[in-house]
């Protein structure tokens, strides 16, 4: 059984009614957190291929370094660029409404 951690947080431009966080358009927000370290878990390795493209409205990918000049990102793991691309491919091919960010 694969588990994807869901973090529900405050999103700019959202409204909170009946205990459910929803964007202004009225649809629920499901923020999924994907750690690059998940690929190394013994017995429970998790890769981008395990992400259900219809479960998440947003994917937060961890981790990356901010470059010293503050204008770019530097990878944390050896294959981060490939992992970033795989998450964006999920958006491009399976869920065009998916939003992605890197931490």
VENQUI-V48061 format. One record per run of one state. SS is the DSSP state (hx for helix, st for strand, lp for the rest). FROM is the first residue (numbers start at 0). TO is the last residue. If there is no record, write none. Layout:
SS/FROM/TO + SS/FROM/TO
This chain:
lp/0/4 + st/5/6 + lp/7/12 + st/13/16 + lp/17/18 + st/19/22 + lp/23/26 + st/27/27 + lp/28/29 + st/30/34 + hx/35/39 + lp/40/46 + hx/47/49 + lp/50/56 + st/57/61 + lp/62/62 + st/63/65 + lp/66/71 + st/72/74 + lp/75/78 + hx/79/92 + lp/93/97 + st/98/101 + lp/102/102
